[in-house]
Amino acid sequence: MKLIKKIKKATRDVFFFTLVSYKCLSHGKSLGVLTNLNPSIPFGGLGRLSKSFIINQLNQKSYSEYFPKQILLETSQVIEERLKKAEIFVSKTKFPIVAKPDVGFTGIGVNVFNNKEDLLTFLSKQKVDYLLEEFCPHNHELGVYYLKLPGQKKGKVIGVVEKDFPFIIADGKKTINELAGNVDEFVKAYLINKYNYLENIPKKDTIINLIGKSHATGEQIPIDRTHELNEKFSQVIESISSQIPDLYYGRYDIKISKWPLTNDDLNFQILELNPSIDAIPLHFYDKKYSFFQKYKSVLKLLDTAVKISSQNKPNNKNSIGFFGLMKEQVKLVRHLKKI
């Protein structure tokens, strides 16, 4: 089953890469032009993107309530200093705690810990910079797509997808642990946070959501919620995005307490921002859309992204070409092997 999922994901990634290449070539550009999509972000987000760099750019002024507490542990510091910083963070943060590489994607190297001993043991062995982050217990996850055109003062949210996760129904006999089966660390952390003890036997017909599975696993069901977009929520996202003046394109990964959001209850946290062309618009994978509708929309969005990148290129002092992008991708692969 896992092999089939990997094949499906690889097929989707190759197909998406083909679409991106086609759109670049149709404009007479190489793939390197896409590193100009968001000029102030190194390589337009297509290289060794630092999660902490992006969050620190966004988490300014009065927006801290929308971000989980984080701390960066850099390998440039000796291990004793890193572990001391980690202990201070742990003393001020409730478990579970998420540990994730500062540079990485699709959940590689991400772990969730429920005690200090396991966390410090894990960190003492790491060879790359790691972020520690408080675990967000909200039981709904969104992918929120932001777009701004060059010359515009404000951008806008162009799409919202709810990541609907699998659930189980209690039979009144098995424990939560037995019902959940073989799940990832995020699911376990969510269940422990909500139910405290996984050996409890929930009442019959109790619905237990398996929140936390990464979109990379292919086990979530994307549901387009763009038509239910709350105007105040959209304005908050635009205001946060404006902290990076030349942010033109990206997908926010957000957790919320409930859906739909209301003007009186904007309880959400931003986990990450993926500001590159590979932030695939998952709402196009909603089953209600036909194959033709999905890829017509994807091609239109890619076309817009290439146009933005082309317009930004003359003003981007850090612009690199195709071969520069390929060199960066090789460095990224080498980095991921260290995780």
ROMIDO-610660 format. One line per field, with one value per residue (C-alpha): residue number from 1; residue in three letters; chain; y, z, x. Coordinates in steps of 0.02 Angstrom, whole numbers. Example, Ala and Ser with C-alpha at 12.3 -4.5 7.8 and 13.67 -1.06 7.14 Angstrom:
<rs>
i = 1 2
aa = ALA SER
ch = A A
Y = -225 -53
Z = 390 357
X = 615 684
</rs>
This chain:
<rs>
i = 1 2 3 4 5 6 7 8 9 10 11 12 13 14 15 16 17 18 19 20 21 22 23 24 25 26 27 28 29 30 31 32 33 34 35 36 37 38 39 40 41 42 43 44 45 46 47 48 49 50 51 52 53 54 55 56 57 58 59 60 61 62 63 64 65 66 67 68 69 70 71 72 73 74 75 76 77 78 79 80 81 82 83 84 85 86 87 88 89 90 91 92 93 94 95 96 97 98 99 100 101 102 103 104 105 106 107 108 109 110 111 112 113 114 115 116 117 118 119 120 121 122 123 124 125 126 127 128 129 130 131 132 133 134 135 136 137 138 139 140 141 142 143 144 145 146 147 148 149 150 151 152 153 154 155 156 157 158 159 160 161 162 163 164 165 166 167 168 169 170 171 172 173 174 175 176 177 178 179 180 181 182 183 184 185 186 187 188 189 190 191 192 193 194 195 196 197 198 199 200 201 202 203 204 205 206 207 208 209 210 211 212 213 214 215 216 217 218 219 220 221 222 223 224 225 226 227 228 229 230 231 232 233 234 235 236 237 238 239 240 241 242 243 244 245 246 247 248 249 250 251 252 253 254 255 256 257 258 259 260 261 262 263 264 265 266 267 268 269 270 271 272 273 274 275 276 277 278 279 280 281 282 283 284 285 286 287 288 289 290 291 292 293 294 295 296 297 298 299 300 301 302 303 304 305 306 307 308 309 310 311 312 313 314 315 316 317 318 319 320 321 322 323 324 325 326 327 328 329 330 331 332 333 334 335 336 337 338 339
aa = MET LYS LEU ILE LYS LYS ILE LYS LYS ALA THR ARG ASP VAL PHE PHE PHE THR LEU VAL SER TYR LYS CYS LEU SER HIS GLY LYS SER LEU GLY VAL LEU THR ASN LEU ASN PRO SER ILE PRO PHE GLY GLY LEU GLY ARG LEU SER LYS SER PHE ILE ILE ASN GLN LEU ASN GLN LYS SER TYR SER GLU TYR PHE PRO LYS GLN ILE LEU LEU GLU THR SER GLN VAL ILE GLU GLU ARG LEU LYS LYS ALA GLU ILE PHE VAL SER LYS THR LYS PHE PRO ILE VAL ALA LYS PRO ASP VAL GLY PHE THR GLY ILE GLY VAL ASN VAL PHE ASN ASN LYS GLU ASP LEU LEU THR PHE LEU SER LYS GLN LYS VAL ASP TYR LEU LEU GLU GLU PHE CYS PRO HIS ASN HIS GLU LEU GLY VAL TYR TYR LEU LYS LEU PRO GLY GLN LYS LYS GLY LYS VAL ILE GLY VAL VAL GLU LYS ASP PHE PRO PHE ILE ILE ALA ASP GLY LYS LYS THR ILE ASN GLU LEU ALA GLY ASN VAL ASP GLU PHE VAL LYS ALA TYR LEU ILE ASN LYS TYR ASN TYR LEU GLU ASN ILE PRO LYS LYS ASP THR ILE ILE ASN LEU ILE GLY LYS SER HIS ALA THR GLY GLU GLN ILE PRO ILE ASP ARG THR HIS GLU LEU ASN GLU LYS PHE SER GLN VAL ILE GLU SER ILE SER SER GLN ILE PRO ASP LEU TYR TYR GLY ARG TYR ASP ILE LYS ILE SER LYS TRP PRO LEU THR ASN ASP ASP LEU ASN PHE GLN ILE LEU GLU LEU ASN PRO SER ILE ASP ALA ILE PRO LEU HIS PHE TYR ASP LYS LYS TYR SER PHE PHE GLN LYS TYR LYS SER VAL LEU LYS LEU LEU ASP THR ALA VAL LYS ILE SER SER GLN ASN LYS PRO ASN ASN LYS ASN SER ILE GLY PHE PHE GLY LEU MET LYS GLU GLN VAL LYS LEU VAL ARG HIS LEU LYS LYS ILE
ch = A A A A A A A A A A A A A A A A A A A A A A A A A A A A A A A A A A A A A A A A A A A A A A A A A A A A A A A A A A A A A A A A A A A A A A A A A A A A A A A A A A A A A A A A A A A A A A A A A A A A A A A A A A A A A A A A A A A A A A A A A A A A A A A A A A A A A A A A A A A A A A A A A A A A A A A A A A A A A A A A A A A A A A A A A A A A A A A A A A A A A A A A A A A A A A A A A A A A A A A A A A A A A A A A A A A A A A A A A A A A A A A A A A A A A A A A A A A A A A A A A A A A A A A A A A A A A A A A A A A A A A A A A A A A A A A A A A A A A A A A A A A A A A A A A A A A A A A A A A A A A A A A A A A A A A A A A A A A A A A A A A A A A A A A A A A A A A A A A A A
Y = 0 121 80 124 291 329 289 400 544 524 521 679 768 723 780 944 971 942 1073 1199 1168 1186 1353 1422 1369 1440 1610 1585 1565 1433 1360 1479 1623 1552 1600 1779 1736 1808 1913 1941 1754 1659 1566 1612 1471 1337 1301 1276 1379 1421 1402 1513 1650 1653 1647 1785 1895 1866 1863 2048 2191 2123 1954 1839 1764 1681 1588 1446 1478 1425 1421 1387 1273 1306 1182 1330 1323 1186 1045 1099 1272 1198 1078 1217 1324 1174 1147 1329 1315 1154 1234 1366 1257 1121 950 883 979 970 958 991 1033 1219 1169 1026 977 843 801 734 730 797 718 747 719 696 707 803 653 585 760 800 629 658 834 778 672 800 870 1007 1159 1113 1210 1171 1218 1205 1078 1153 1049 1127 990 1070 1104 1224 1262 1447 1517 1697 1793 1971 2045 2164 2343 2300 2368 2223 2040 1921 1745 1651 1481 1386 1198 1101 948 820 677 498 454 298 251 169 -2 11 -131 -76 56 215 144 -15 81 203 67 114 305 437 541 691 585 508 680 746 596 607 794 767 604 603 413 304 148 219 132 265 242 151 257 394 475 493 604 555 732 765 662 759 799 708 542 561 506 669 719 898 993 1162 1291 1447 1489 1492 1612 1732 1913 1957 1802 1850 2025 1957 1844 1991 2099 1962 1934 2120 2099 2034 2177 2075 1916 1874 1690 1558 1431 1446 1287 1336 1249 1315 1273 1252 1278 1389 1534 1682 1865 1838 1684 1691 1559 1494 1468 1479 1331 1369 1467 1383 1531 1436 1369 1193 1248 1145 1214 1065 1132 1086 904 910 767 881 951 858 819 957 1086 1044 1062 1209 1300 1240 1298 1468 1488 1431 1554 1694 1636 1639 1814 1876 1801 1878 2050 2035 1974 2144 2211 2056 2075 1895 1820 1657 1559 1378 1309 1410 1333 1158 1184 1240 1087 974 1062 1038 851 838 932 817 665 733 733
Z = 0 44 -121 -217 -125 -163 -347 -353 -270 -385 -537 -479 -444 -616 -701 -605 -649 -832 -823 -741 -873 -1013 -945 -927 -1103 -1174 -1110 -1177 -1001 -909 -741 -661 -687 -549 -419 -445 -391 -217 -234 -49 -15 -65 -230 -226 -102 -221 -127 52 122 308 395 538 415 338 505 580 430 451 641 672 749 833 746 873 924 754 770 886 997 914 944 820 870 754 722 721 910 1012 1064 1247 1201 1089 1223 1353 1238 1212 1400 1427 1289 1364 1536 1463 1341 1369 1290 1159 1066 880 818 632 520 484 303 240 161 151 334 319 490 583 754 900 1079 1241 1363 1386 1393 1221 1145 1209 1157 982 970 1028 870 740 608 540 614 703 753 914 908 1026 966 898 955 836 745 574 448 301 150 113 -53 -67 -229 -267 -436 -461 -442 -326 -149 -81 -122 -87 -35 -195 -123 37 55 209 234 288 381 410 567 663 755 925 953 1143 1161 1093 1163 1068 1032 959 855 787 734 646 641 630 774 740 757 919 989 943 1022 1181 1192 1174 1268 1386 1388 1233 1329 1370 1292 1218 1215 1067 911 973 821 839 711 655 641 594 440 319 144 84 141 22 159 175 73 3 7 -78 48 -54 -71 119 143 288 239 406 398 222 282 424 304 186 331 388 209 190 318 169 43 -111 -65 -219 -207 -72 25 211 314 451 594 657 803 699 525 461 543 601 627 815 821 717 819 706 700 551 549 389 228 68 -46 -203 -362 -290 -167 -266 -250 -165 -183 -366 -309 -237 -316 -369 -507 -669 -735 -865 -735 -618 -742 -834 -666 -625 -794 -772 -601 -665 -808 -682 -578 -729 -777 -599 -599 -769 -710 -549 -630 -686 -508 -420 -386 -324 -482 -540 -700 -735 -693 -533 -483 -523 -414 -272 -293 -280 -117 -55 -90 3 149 158 167 331 412
X = 0 142 228 70 57 239 213 58 151 302 188 99 264 335 176 177 361 317 178 296 430 303 240 416 464 303 360 536 606 706 656 780 659 550 681 616 440 471 630 670 665 823 798 615 589 654 815 871 729 744 576 633 685 511 418 526 486 299 287 307 207 51 35 119 -49 -59 107 161 311 474 660 802 945 1092 1233 1354 1336 1418 1302 1302 1235 1100 1041 1040 930 817 799 751 620 553 537 421 323 195 224 205 341 376 556 580 729 744 772 666 501 364 387 565 647 495 463 347 405 308 453 616 731 683 689 864 930 863 936 1108 1123 1068 1186 1072 986 823 669 576 392 246 118 -43 -194 -321 -415 -437 -299 -304 -197 -219 -156 -98 -66 -11 33 181 124 -20 -15 -116 -131 -274 -316 -359 -398 -431 -427 -476 -369 -497 -415 -472 -570 -616 -776 -757 -836 -840 -715 -547 -431 -391 -218 -292 -418 -289 -168 -6 -13 123 193 82 -75 -11 32 -141 -228 -124 -157 -344 -373 -221 -209 -216 -265 -436 -586 -701 -889 -965 -992 -874 -791 -602 -517 -343 -277 -97 -56 52 -13 143 69 -78 -198 -292 -443 -431 -596 -611 -675 -637 -821 -836 -690 -713 -674 -593 -483 -431 -385 -279 -184 -155 -91 28 87 124 265 365 341 383 291 188 146 135 35 8 -12 -134 -223 -390 -503 -659 -730 -801 -712 -816 -775 -789 -678 -519 -430 -292 -105 12 131 227 229 288 329 380 304 298 162 38 -140 -221 -398 -385 -380 -555 -650 -791 -680 -654 -480 -499 -555 -411 -270 -345 -343 -166 -100 -182 -100 70 54 25 175 292 230 261 436 476 422 522 683 755 739 805 992 1001 923 1002 983 942 1115 1121 954 1017 1171 1060 950 1103 1151 973 980 1146 1070 918 1033 1103 932
</rs>
